[in-house]
Amino acid sequence: MQIGGQSLSDVKLEACREQLICFMYASPAKYAPYSNLVSAQLSRELNELRRPVSDNPEILRFFRYMRAARRGQEGSDCMRAFPACVANAAPAHTMIAAYHDINKLVTARKLHN
């Protein structure tokens, strides 16, 4: 099954990454050192960020991660904010995968500038 060009499992994985980022920003100490790594990646070039003006999926994904981080900081209920995530994935694997994806997005952004 495809949703917006992505498989259902990819959509769920992205929802879990966003949920995890939300949790990390809600309780950074609980998820250390991963939360520190993710935070460093997301806030690296915060001053240069603008609202996305293209449909580039990589850029849109980065902004979804930023929104998830903000929800966590604001104390939102991360489980309700990202209901598409079913807790099948191992948390450590999801954390590492989220970090690597964010790192790729930041690196790609630097190459385009």
C-alpha angles and dihedrals in degrees: 000000000000126000115187091337093311130103118248090249091054091050090051092047091053090048089052092050091051091047091049092050088050091052091046092054092044092053110013095169092056092057099039131167091022092051090055092052094047092045091051091052096046096045096041097103100011093140092058097049120114131178110280113264098180135061092237103143092214093056092044090050091052091053091048088055089050090051091049090051091051091050090053092049090050091053097248119166098261094196091057094040091059107030094158089074113095110190097241098117120083107254094228092052092048091048094050093045091050091050092050092048092050090048091052091050093050092046092049090049091054091051091055093052 
